[in-house]
Amino acid sequence: VQFRHYQSTHQSRAIRTIPYQSQANITTLETTEGPYIYNFLPLFLLSFLPHWTNTAPEVAIVDEEGAPLYDKYYEVGSTIKLMCKIRHISMLRSVVYWIHNENILNHDTTRGGISVKTNLTSIGANSTLFVAKVNRHDSGTYTCSIGPNQHYSISVHVLN
């Protein structure tokens, strides 16, 4: 059996199937780089395996409908409520950090009125930041972060 697969380089790849060896097929993939041998299960067994996808983690600060936010406006004296949706990551070893400008809010004891509620789910987490009795100093960039490369930021504006 010969199979041609064209990539952006338009290289031809030939696949040859050798009959069963100890209940599995051994397939040789011959390319311009040389032969490679892969073990494959018979096709009828593949339908019983779970469907695995390699999805990058997603982090977003969202509104009540789940749409991503970019700016949010509050009045002086009101309570900031920001919801962060984290998906496609096991949160067993991860922590959700809320950052205002460059200050981590999870551990801020000087300002007061700040609370974080995080619920773990089977596909990630939902974390909500509350900042009570806001003033103009609470304006700025708010970031939900689970790591240096997995974060989402919005601009919060506190108006008179």
Secondary structure, DSSP 8 states (H G I E B T S, - for coil): -------TT----EEEEEEEETTEEEEEEEETTEEEEEEE--HHHHTTS--------EEEEE-TTS-B-SEEEEETTS-EEEEEEEESS-TTS---EEEETTEESTT--SS--EEEEEEEETTEEEEEEEE-S--GGG-EEEEEEEETTEEEEEEEEEE-
